[in-house]
Amino acid sequence: MNAVSKRPFTVFVEGNIGSGKTTFLEHFCQFEDITLLTEPVEEWRNLNGWNLLDLMYKDPTKWAMAFQSYVSLTMLDMHCKLTPTPVKLMERSLYSARYCFVEQMMRNGTLHPAQFAVLDEWFRFIHHNIPIAADLIVYLKATPAVAYERIKKRARSEEQCVPLSYLESLHKLHEDWLVHRTLGECPAPVLVLDADLDLSQITEEYKKSEHQILRHAVDVVMR
Ligand SMILES: Cc1cc2cn([C@H]3C[C@H](O)[C@@H](CO)O3)c(=O)nc2[nH]1
């Protein structure tokens, strides 16, 4: 009788550009009972030699559709990845793809309504036909000004042209989706963390999520 493998406790780590998701995920590297799936930015920067991220930021109206189509494919790949561990932490999801980034690009006219309709249809089809598990959403809530400063400091070349106004509208979409619940569907309970805290204080903030996450990682003795 082969053991029926329970699906892993799945966490989406959501937040604006520069909200500190990578730093948050690195905090959980220490636990071997957790599989970390970080955002496949390197795949977006090199698809058969094409840097779709750069193309999108350089000419959004021309490349947003191709970029968001590919982002959705890579996110679906992450959702479908089988993990050997009882806990799976994903950076972002098909939900933030649809309700934050695609929504933002439709509202600011970067995506033509017909292009938006195609991306929305893909999202609906996947959402209704492929089980995309979520047990908890950790929302790293950062004020746009703090996120903006971090982006400048991180200096990812493609992002240097991202204006504060873009972060402000993305922030509002995250708030509507995860806090006010006025946009789209929220697939799991949301734990909001204060992502404005700087590195020294933020580890304390992370510990708030440790309990909710690690209690599903069988071999970790709680501190
Ligand atoms: C799901 C999803 C993630 C994601 C990231 N991005 C951008 C924001 C950042 O500049 C970079 C890495 O997150 O990619 C985007 O435009 N659309 C996205 N959709």
The ligand as a Gaussian input file, in Angstrom:
#p B3LYP/6-31G(d) Opt

LIG

0 1
 C        3.454000      36.942000     -10.922000
 C        4.254000      38.117000     -11.390000
 C        5.490000      38.483000     -10.880000
 C        5.878000      39.624000     -11.619000
 C        7.002000      40.440000     -11.565000
 N        7.061000      41.493000     -12.416000
 C        8.277000      42.320000     -12.391000
 C        8.390000      43.149000     -11.146000
 C        9.877000      43.167000     -10.873000
 O       10.491000      44.246000     -11.557000
 C       10.407000      41.877000     -11.486000
 C       10.704000      40.795000     -10.470000
 O        9.653000      40.632000      -9.585000
 O        9.397000      41.424000     -12.385000
 C        6.039000      41.781000     -13.322000
 O        6.139000      42.771000     -14.052000
 N        4.949000      40.975000     -13.399000
 C        4.852000      39.912000     -12.548000
 N        3.874000      38.976000     -12.401000

